[in-house]
Amino acid sequence: MTPGAASEAAAATGGHGGHDHGSGANRTRLSIAIAIVATVLVVEAAGAFFTGSLSLFADAGHMLSDLIGLTIALVATVVAARPANDRHTYGYQRAEVFGALANSLILIVVAAFVTFEAVSRLISSEPGEVKAGFMLIVAGIGLVANFVSLLILRGGAKTSINMRGAYLEVLGDLLGSIAVILAAVVILLTGFEKADAIASLLIAAMIVPRAISLLRDVVGVLSQSTPSDLDVQGIRTHILDEPGVVDVHDVHVWAITSGRYVFSAHVVVTREVFEAGATGPLLDALGGCLTRHFDVEHSTFQLEPAEHARHEENHHS
């Protein structure tokens, strides 16, 4: 290898297979959750119509957004599984991030609509009659269904930003069902029908922080910010600990999607490394170190002698 040439330390072969298997499991989880949510959506929409409950309507609207979001998430996992090509050299993994972006925007729109309708009912002198008994039954069905969906999606939420978005949406549905149940109980016991609108506001209040949190994560990935769980200084220290390495600069680390990290750096090594033809073993050691200690799947190192590094300008971190 000539001084200054860029070389890539490939990730362990087992990493890609694990991701593909995880994607298949996520598609199964999403398909089951979609079937449950679609069924409960129909039940809640019909229940909202017959009971006159705004909170039940809000929960149904939230479930509609979830159904759309889950469908987007399912499509995104299928697209993300497509192999890389010359035009999309990292493949289509970032489709999951765009799916999560759509989810977060849907949640924000639903929250705004529910808030407007709830405030309108609260300031109205006639909020409308609510059939709390039927409302309670429908909300109970929604609670059970959402809990089952939550258990199904939980396994994928820790490894995929897309699955995390789907998980958070169903969690919001679960909390929304609880709010509707409480409102129905209050109306049955006290006759205070504005409890329904108050419950709707609670549902909206639960939606917004989750949507903003998800949107923040999406922006972090799309802006190629350093993932919050990676320590750049720690990575630099590990690289400098390798025999023959004297300096490291132009360090960049970002995520293609959640849990799929990419790293590149210029590594200054001693002249003896090049003379001994030891660049290959050094690249293997550097790539293996990042994979083992930092779960970085794709790393690229430019090895260069000290005299070459001194000629470079505009060094980054």
Sequence and secondary structure as in RCSB ss.txt:
>XXXX:A:sequence
MTPGAASEAAAATGGHGGHDHGSGANRTRLSIAIAIVATVLVVEAAGAFFTGSLSLFADAGHMLSDLIGLTIALV
ATVVAARPANDRHTYGYQRAEVFGALANSLILIVVAAFVTFEAVSRLISSEPGEVKAGFMLIVAGIGLVANFVSL
LILRGGAKTSINMRGAYLEVLGDLLGSIAVILAAVVILLTGFEKADAIASLLIAAMIVPRAISLLRDVVGVLSQS
TPSDLDVQGIRTHILDEPGVVDVHDVHVWAITSGRYVFSAHVVVTREVFEAGATGPLLDALGGCLTRHFDVEHST
FQLEPAEHARHEENHHS
>XXXX:A:secstr
  TT EEEE   THHHHHHHHHHHHHHHHHHHHHHHHHHHHHHHHHHHHHH  HHHHHHHHHHHHHHHHHHHHHH
HHHHHTS   SSSTTTTTTHHHHHHHHHHHHHHHHHHHHHHHHHHHHHSS      HHHHHHHHHHHHHHHHHHH
HHHHHHHTT HHHHHHHHHHHHHHHHHHHHHHHHHHHHHH  TTHHHHHHHHHHHHHHHHHHHHHHHHHHHHTT 
  TT  HHHHHHHHHTSTTEEEEEEEEEEEEETTEEEEEEEEEE HHHHHTT HHHHHHHHHHHHHHHH EEEEE
EEEEEHHHHTT  S   
